[in-house]
Amino acid sequence: MSIFDFLKGEFIDVIHWTDDTRDTLVWRFEREGHAIKYGAKLTVREGQAAVFVHEGQLADVFGPGLYLLETNNMPVMTTLQHWDHGFQSPFKSEIYFVSTVRFNGLKWGTRNPVMARDPEFGPVRLRAFGSYSVRIADPGLFLKEIVGTDGEFTADEISEHLRNVIVQEFARVVATSGIPVLDMAGNTGEFSKIVTQAIAPVVAAYGLEFPELYVENISLPEAVEAVLDKRTSMGIVGDLSRYAQFSAAEAMGKAAETPNSGMGAGIGAGLGMAMGQQMAQGPWGGAPAAAPAAAPPPPPPPARQWHLAADGAAKGPFPEAELRGMAQSGALTRASMVWSPGMEGWKAAGDVPELAALFAQVPPPLPPGA
C-alpha cells in the first residue's frame, strides 16, 4: 500500500448525526466551505432522512442506511454537476439531516374564547386546550417550504403556526356542531377526529402529518362556570327553606360547642327560645300554624268555536253567542250544517245538543200551504 492510498483512507469523511435534544427537527451538517469529500460515507439512522442540497437546489433525499457518496451512487447530483467518473476532488454541497420520528406532547389551546351558540344557554364563549404529535412525512418538501437555510430548526419554531391551524379548525367544528355545552365532554373524541381530518391537507402542504391530536378540555369562562355551579347546587339542595334551617342549626351547634364562648351561650339561649315558641304553636295547646294560602282557581276554558256551511263554503269560526243571534235572525236554522273541533263530521244544528237550546225560543218553520 502506497503512502497516498494510506492518507486517502485516513481522510475519508464519515457524515452522520446523533441528537439528544428531543426537539430538533432539522440539523445541517457543518463543514467549512461545505466541502464534502468524494467517496465519503453517509450514515442515516432509523428515524432520520438526509437531504442533499447542491448549489441551492435540492439534489436527493436518502432514507435510513449507509451510503458511499460517489457519482454512481448519486445520479441526480451527477446530472447537476456533469462530473466525469474519474473526478474525485471534494464537492461543495449541503447535507441536512431531518428527523422523521414523532414529536409528542406538543400543546395547543385557544388564546381567545371561541363564540358558539348553545341550544340551552344561548350564545356562549368556549375555551379549549389539548395536545398533539407531529411528524415530518416529506423531508424534501418540509425543507423547501419551512426550513429554508436554517442550520438548526426546532419544533418550537413551527409550533405557534400549527397551534393557529388547529384552533382555527376547532373553532369552526365547535360552532357548527350543534352539540350542547354540557354534552361536549362526551364528544371530545369525535372533535379530535374531525379536526385532525380537516387540517391534514393543510399540514401536508408543509410536508407534515399529525399522527395524533387530542381535545383534552372544553370549558366556559370562570364567571359562567360560577353561575352554573350555583344552579347545580340549587338542584342538589332542593327545598331552600329546609336547607336554610339546617344551615342555621348547624352553625348554632358549632358555636355552642366552642368552650368559654359568650356567643355560644347566647346562641344556645336563642335556640332554646325559638324551640319553645315552635312547641307552643304545635299540637301542645298552642294556636295551630296558619294554613297555606289556597291556590287560585284555574282560568276558564276557551269558548268553543263553530263553523257554518253556507252557499257551498265553510264560514267562521263563530262563538256560541254569535250563533244565538244568528238563530234569532233566521240566519241559522235547525237544518243548518255546523262543525266544531272534536266532531266526526258536519251535522245539522238541531241535532247538536250544545246548539239545540238556541232554537228553544225560535218557532219551527211554517207548515206547507200556511
SEROKOL-37041 format. One record per residue (C-alpha): residue in three letters; x, y, z negated. Coordinates in Angstrom, 2 decimals. Layout:
N
res:x:y:z
ALA:X:Y:Z
...
END
This chain:
370
res:x:y:z
MET:0.00:0.00:0.00
SER:1.43:3.37:1.01
ILE:1.56:6.35:-1.32
PHE:-1.04:8.08:0.87
ASP:-3.52:5.22:0.51
PHE:-2.96:5.27:-3.26
LEU:-3.54:9.01:-3.55
LYS:-6.59:8.73:-1.31
GLY:-8.11:6.15:-3.66
GLU:-7.28:8.24:-6.74
PHE:-9.13:11.29:-5.41
ILE:-12.36:9.56:-4.33
ASP:-15.38:11.52:-5.54
VAL:-17.93:9.91:-7.85
ILE:-21.08:12.01:-7.86
HIS:-23.73:11.22:-10.47
TRP:-25.94:12.87:-13.10
THR:-26.91:11.87:-16.61
ASP:-29.34:14.10:-18.50
ASP:-30.20:14.15:-22.20
THR:-32.15:17.41:-22.31
ARG:-35.52:15.72:-21.55
ASP:-36.86:18.86:-19.86
THR:-34.61:19.31:-16.78
LEU:-36.40:18.70:-13.51
VAL:-33.61:19.59:-11.05
TRP:-29.83:19.87:-11.53
ARG:-27.33:20.91:-8.85
PHE:-24.03:19.05:-8.66
GLU:-21.45:21.78:-9.18
ARG:-18.24:21.74:-7.21
GLU:-16.14:24.76:-6.39
GLY:-16.77:25.70:-2.81
HIS:-19.45:22.96:-2.66
ALA:-16.79:20.67:-1.13
ILE:-17.82:17.00:-1.02
LYS:-15.11:14.55:0.00
TYR:-15.69:12.24:2.89
GLY:-16.24:8.74:1.51
ALA:-17.42:9.96:-1.91
LYS:-19.62:7.61:-3.93
LEU:-23.07:8.84:-4.87
THR:-24.85:7.12:-7.75
VAL:-28.57:7.75:-8.04
ARG:-30.11:6.14:-11.11
GLU:-33.66:4.93:-11.64
GLY:-35.96:7.87:-12.23
GLN:-33.81:10.12:-10.01
ALA:-33.52:11.28:-6.44
ALA:-30.66:13.12:-4.73
VAL:-31.39:15.84:-2.18
PHE:-28.66:16.90:0.25
VAL:-28.77:20.48:1.48
HIS:-26.31:21.32:4.24
GLU:-25.80:24.94:5.30
GLY:-29.12:25.92:3.79
GLN:-31.09:23.12:5.45
LEU:-32.45:20.02:3.74
ALA:-30.47:17.15:5.24
ASP:-31.50:13.96:3.44
VAL:-33.12:12.50:0.29
PHE:-31.60:9.47:-1.44
GLY:-33.51:7.20:-3.81
PRO:-32.00:5.06:-6.62
GLY:-28.86:3.19:-5.57
LEU:-25.14:3.51:-4.79
TYR:-24.20:5.28:-1.56
LEU:-20.90:5.82:0.26
LEU:-21.02:9.25:1.86
GLU:-19.75:8.61:5.35
THR:-21.06:9.62:8.74
ASN:-22.50:6.16:9.44
ASN:-24.49:6.36:6.17
MET:-25.76:9.91:6.74
PRO:-27.16:10.04:10.27
VAL:-29.14:13.20:9.57
MET:-26.11:15.08:8.33
THR:-24.06:13.72:11.22
THR:-26.55:15.19:13.66
LEU:-26.48:18.55:11.90
GLN:-22.69:18.73:11.73
HIS:-21.84:16.92:15.01
TRP:-18.99:15.09:13.29
ASP:-16.66:12.75:15.03
HIS:-16.25:9.34:13.45
GLY:-12.60:10.00:12.81
PHE:-13.24:13.24:10.91
GLN:-12.54:12.58:7.23
SER:-11.98:16.02:5.69
PRO:-14.24:17.38:2.91
PHE:-17.53:18.88:3.98
LYS:-19.47:21.64:2.25
SER:-22.92:20.66:1.10
GLU:-25.06:20.97:-1.99
ILE:-26.41:17.98:-3.86
TYR:-29.48:18.44:-6.08
PHE:-30.43:15.70:-8.49
VAL:-34.19:15.56:-9.05
SER:-35.78:13.75:-11.99
THR:-38.77:11.67:-10.86
VAL:-39.83:10.40:-14.29
ARG:-42.92:11.57:-16.14
PHE:-42.64:14.68:-18.25
ASN:-45.12:14.09:-21.05
GLY:-46.55:16.23:-23.82
LEU:-46.91:19.44:-21.80
LYS:-49.59:21.71:-23.29
TRP:-52.32:23.79:-21.70
GLY:-55.02:26.00:-23.19
THR:-57.36:28.87:-22.42
ARG:-55.74:32.22:-23.18
ASN:-59.16:33.93:-22.98
PRO:-62.58:32.37:-23.64
VAL:-64.46:30.83:-20.73
MET:-68.01:32.11:-20.21
ALA:-70.70:29.43:-19.78
ARG:-74.48:29.18:-20.00
ASP:-75.69:26.72:-22.62
PRO:-79.28:25.36:-22.36
GLU:-79.76:25.68:-26.15
PHE:-77.68:28.68:-27.25
GLY:-77.72:30.72:-24.04
PRO:-74.50:32.49:-22.92
VAL:-71.52:31.22:-24.91
ARG:-67.75:31.66:-24.87
LEU:-65.70:28.49:-24.99
ARG:-62.07:27.80:-25.73
ALA:-60.27:24.58:-24.91
PHE:-56.81:23.03:-25.05
GLY:-55.15:19.77:-24.21
SER:-52.03:18.11:-22.81
TYR:-50.87:16.67:-19.51
SER:-47.96:14.88:-17.88
VAL:-46.34:15.83:-14.58
ARG:-44.05:14.01:-12.15
ILE:-42.19:15.01:-9.00
ALA:-43.66:12.91:-6.19
ASP:-41.87:14.56:-3.24
PRO:-38.36:15.78:-4.25
GLY:-37.66:17.49:-0.91
LEU:-40.94:19.41:-0.91
PHE:-40.52:20.39:-4.54
LEU:-37.04:21.72:-3.82
LYS:-38.27:23.79:-0.87
GLU:-41.47:25.13:-2.47
ILE:-40.50:25.68:-6.11
VAL:-36.81:25.35:-6.95
GLY:-35.02:27.11:-4.10
THR:-31.37:27.61:-5.05
ASP:-31.85:27.37:-8.84
GLY:-28.96:25.31:-10.18
GLU:-30.89:24.02:-13.22
PHE:-34.66:24.02:-13.13
THR:-36.58:23.05:-16.28
ALA:-40.22:22.18:-16.96
ASP:-40.74:25.45:-18.83
GLU:-40.20:27.41:-15.62
ILE:-43.30:25.96:-13.98
SER:-45.48:25.07:-16.99
GLU:-47.08:28.54:-17.07
HIS:-48.18:28.27:-13.45
LEU:-49.50:24.75:-13.95
ARG:-51.43:25.94:-17.01
ASN:-53.15:28.59:-14.90
VAL:-54.12:25.99:-12.29
ILE:-55.60:23.72:-14.96
VAL:-57.50:26.48:-16.77
GLN:-58.99:27.84:-13.55
GLU:-60.39:24.47:-12.55
PHE:-61.51:23.66:-16.11
ALA:-63.50:26.92:-16.25
ARG:-65.28:26.01:-13.01
VAL:-66.11:22.50:-14.18
VAL:-67.48:23.63:-17.57
ALA:-69.51:26.50:-16.13
THR:-71.25:24.24:-13.59
SER:-71.60:21.05:-15.64
GLY:-74.84:21.97:-17.43
ILE:-73.76:19.87:-20.44
PRO:-74.85:21.38:-23.79
VAL:-72.05:22.63:-26.04
LEU:-72.99:20.17:-28.79
ASP:-72.54:17.27:-26.32
MET:-69.23:18.37:-24.79
ALA:-67.16:16.50:-27.36
GLY:-68.59:13.26:-26.00
ASN:-67.73:14.20:-22.40
THR:-64.08:15.28:-22.68
GLY:-63.03:12.12:-20.83
GLU:-65.24:13.00:-17.86
PHE:-63.98:16.59:-17.88
SER:-60.39:15.30:-17.80
LYS:-61.04:13.08:-14.76
ILE:-62.87:15.79:-12.82
VAL:-60.19:18.42:-13.50
THR:-57.37:16.01:-12.56
GLN:-59.03:15.13:-9.24
ALA:-59.75:18.79:-8.45
ILE:-56.19:20.03:-8.98
ALA:-54.48:17.08:-7.25
PRO:-54.41:18.74:-3.80
VAL:-53.08:21.99:-5.29
VAL:-50.11:20.43:-7.10
ALA:-49.45:18.02:-4.20
ALA:-48.57:21.06:-2.09
TYR:-45.71:21.64:-4.55
GLY:-44.52:18.00:-4.39
LEU:-46.00:17.22:-7.83
GLU:-48.64:14.89:-9.25
PHE:-50.46:14.68:-12.60
PRO:-50.47:11.07:-13.86
GLU:-52.49:12.12:-16.93
LEU:-54.47:15.11:-18.16
TYR:-56.41:15.31:-21.41
VAL:-59.03:17.76:-22.69
GLU:-58.44:17.41:-26.42
ASN:-60.82:20.02:-27.82
ILE:-63.60:22.40:-26.74
SER:-64.62:24.96:-29.36
LEU:-66.76:28.05:-29.89
PRO:-65.49:31.39:-31.29
GLU:-64.99:31.47:-35.06
ALA:-67.97:33.79:-35.67
VAL:-70.31:31.48:-33.72
GLU:-68.94:28.41:-35.49
ALA:-69.62:30.08:-38.85
VAL:-73.28:30.67:-37.89
LEU:-73.54:27.10:-36.62
ASP:-72.14:25.81:-39.92
LYS:-74.82:27.77:-41.81
ARG:-77.50:26.33:-39.57
THR:-76.17:22.83:-40.24
SER:-76.09:23.50:-43.99
MET:-79.71:24.65:-43.94
GLY:-80.72:21.44:-42.21
ILE:-78.90:19.37:-44.82
VAL:-80.26:21.35:-47.81
GLY:-83.89:21.12:-46.70
ASP:-86.06:22.81:-49.42
LEU:-84.21:26.06:-50.20
SER:-86.19:26.80:-53.37
ARG:-85.25:23.46:-54.93
TYR:-81.67:23.92:-53.84
ALA:-81.57:27.37:-55.48
GLN:-82.96:25.91:-58.73
PHE:-80.41:23.11:-58.63
SER:-77.52:25.52:-57.99
ALA:-78.61:27.79:-60.84
ALA:-78.94:24.86:-63.25
GLU:-75.54:23.51:-62.21
ALA:-73.90:26.92:-62.75
MET:-75.54:27.25:-66.18
GLY:-74.36:23.81:-67.16
LYS:-70.75:24.58:-66.22
ALA:-70.88:27.88:-68.12
ALA:-72.34:26.21:-71.20
GLU:-69.51:23.66:-71.23
THR:-66.90:26.42:-71.50
PRO:-65.70:26.45:-75.16
ASN:-65.95:29.69:-77.19
SER:-67.74:31.42:-74.35
GLY:-70.33:34.02:-75.30
MET:-71.55:33.90:-71.72
GLY:-72.15:30.20:-72.05
ALA:-74.21:30.68:-75.22
GLY:-76.25:33.45:-73.62
ILE:-76.91:31.39:-70.52
GLY:-77.88:28.42:-72.69
ALA:-80.37:30.56:-74.65
GLY:-81.82:31.97:-71.44
LEU:-82.12:28.48:-70.01
GLY:-83.96:27.35:-73.15
MET:-86.41:30.24:-72.92
ALA:-87.04:29.54:-69.26
MET:-87.71:25.89:-70.03
GLY:-90.07:26.90:-72.85
GLN:-92.06:29.12:-70.53
GLN:-92.26:26.39:-67.98
MET:-93.52:23.92:-70.61
ALA:-96.11:26.46:-71.83
GLN:-97.51:26.71:-68.34
GLY:-97.55:22.95:-67.90
PRO:-100.03:20.28:-68.99
TRP:-99.47:21.02:-72.73
GLY:-102.26:23.59:-73.12
GLY:-100.92:26.46:-71.06
ALA:-102.58:28.07:-68.12
PRO:-102.24:25.93:-65.02
ALA:-99.96:27.10:-62.29
ALA:-101.57:29.18:-59.61
ALA:-102.84:27.12:-56.74
PRO:-101.12:27.72:-53.45
ALA:-102.90:30.09:-51.10
ALA:-105.29:28.38:-48.73
ALA:-104.15:28.15:-45.15
PRO:-106.00:30.47:-42.74
PRO:-108.61:28.78:-40.54
PRO:-107.53:27.79:-37.05
PRO:-108.53:30.05:-34.15
PRO:-111.84:29.20:-32.43
PRO:-111.66:27.02:-29.34
PRO:-111.77:28.82:-25.99
ALA:-115.19:29.19:-24.34
ARG:-116.00:26.59:-21.72
GLN:-115.87:27.79:-18.12
TRP:-118.28:26.67:-15.36
HIS:-118.06:26.59:-11.58
LEU:-121.19:27.10:-9.44
ALA:-121.77:25.66:-5.94
ALA:-123.48:28.21:-3.68
ASP:-123.55:28.63:0.11
GLY:-121.21:25.68:0.63
ALA:-118.46:27.12:-1.62
ALA:-117.45:26.95:-5.26
LYS:-117.73:30.16:-7.21
GLY:-116.47:31.00:-10.68
PRO:-115.46:30.16:-13.21
PHE:-118.26:31.75:-15.29
PRO:-118.62:31.70:-19.09
GLU:-121.85:30.35:-20.54
ALA:-123.05:33.86:-21.46
GLU:-122.88:34.91:-17.82
LEU:-124.74:31.78:-16.74
ARG:-127.51:32.68:-19.18
GLY:-128.08:36.00:-17.38
MET:-127.96:34.24:-14.01
ALA:-130.64:31.80:-15.19
GLN:-132.90:34.61:-16.28
SER:-132.49:36.41:-12.95
GLY:-133.10:33.25:-10.98
ALA:-129.57:33.07:-9.51
LEU:-129.07:29.83:-11.47
THR:-131.78:27.15:-11.38
ARG:-132.12:23.67:-12.77
ALA:-131.20:22.31:-9.34
SER:-128.03:24.43:-9.03
MET:-124.89:22.25:-8.86
VAL:-122.33:23.02:-11.56
TRP:-118.96:21.61:-12.65
SER:-116.62:22.18:-15.62
PRO:-113.23:20.68:-16.54
GLY:-113.76:17.27:-18.09
MET:-116.76:16.35:-15.90
GLU:-116.54:13.49:-13.44
GLY:-118.21:15.47:-10.65
TRP:-120.81:18.06:-9.72
LYS:-124.21:17.80:-11.49
ALA:-127.47:19.68:-11.44
ALA:-127.55:22.34:-14.13
GLY:-130.78:20.95:-15.56
ASP:-129.06:17.58:-16.12
VAL:-126.19:19.02:-18.12
PRO:-127.05:19.02:-21.88
GLU:-124.90:22.11:-22.58
LEU:-126.85:24.13:-19.97
ALA:-130.36:22.70:-20.48
ALA:-131.05:25.23:-23.23
LEU:-130.53:28.10:-20.75
PHE:-133.75:27.13:-18.96
ALA:-135.94:26.85:-22.09
GLN:-137.24:30.38:-21.62
VAL:-137.36:30.17:-17.83
PRO:-140.64:28.90:-16.30
PRO:-140.35:25.97:-13.93
PRO:-140.83:26.56:-10.17
LEU:-144.40:27.05:-8.95
PRO:-146.16:24.00:-7.52
PRO:-146.65:23.85:-3.76
GLY:-149.60:25.90:-2.49
ALA:-149.89:28.01:-5.66
END
